[in-house]
Amino acid sequence: AHGDAVVAPSVTRRLLERYVGIGAAQAVPAAGLDVLTEREREMLSLIARGLSNTEIAGYLFLSEGTVKTHVSRVLAKLGLRDRVQAVVFAYESGLVDRAPCPPRSP
């Protein structure tokens, strides 16, 4: 996919809303979440909320390259293949819930 998202963020959001809305099982903290730094947990949370690398970069005031590095580290540390697995992991581990991403102060 040349580094781009395979699924549009809007589609990911709708999919997650549907998944969470049908009564997903209670989240059980996953082993491995503790291997992430605070910044990596924040990245995983934003990925799970459907934000693209560009959106995460703007939200956190980082370069896209920095975001890509953090995303790669999250995937590697957790042994995940792609962003879709990261989203599932984030919800199943209880890292995120249905709450929207909070607005960033200017």
C-alpha positions, 0 to 999 in steps of 0.5 A: 500500500506504499505506506498508506492506510489500506482502509480509510480512517472513516471506514475504520471508525464506522467498523469500530463503532459497529463492533463496540456497539454490538456488545463486545465482551468486557476487555481483559488487560492483555499481557504485553501492554506493559512493554510499551512506553507512555508515548507508544500507548498514546500512539496505540490509542490514537491508532485505535480511534482511527486516526491516520499518521498525518492526523496523529502528527497534527494532534501530537505536534510531531512529524509524520516520520516520528509517528511512523517510527512510533507506530512501527515500534508499537507493532514490533513490540506487540508482535502485530502485523498491521494497524488493524491488529493494533486496533483489535489489540487496543480494544481487547486490552481495554486501552481504549473504549468507545469514547472519542479522541479528546480535542487538543488544546491550541 
